Amino acid sequence: MTNLRELREKHCLTQQMLANRLDVAKATIGAYERGVNFPGREMLIKLADYFKVSIDELIGREM
């Protein structure tokens, strides 16, 4: 999910800051960004809502 990292950096957030806002561990955000783990449905919604983007945009899906 490279778009997650781009969005996070665009909003001047560290992984820790984003993790705190979403009530998850910093390692969770790092794992999403590296592609080690993929967020579940509810987390995708939280991330998309937080950054005010669609889930498609968040995961880099192009049509």
Helices and strands as residue ranges (DSSP letters): H 2-10, H 15-22, H 26-34, H 41-51, H 55-59
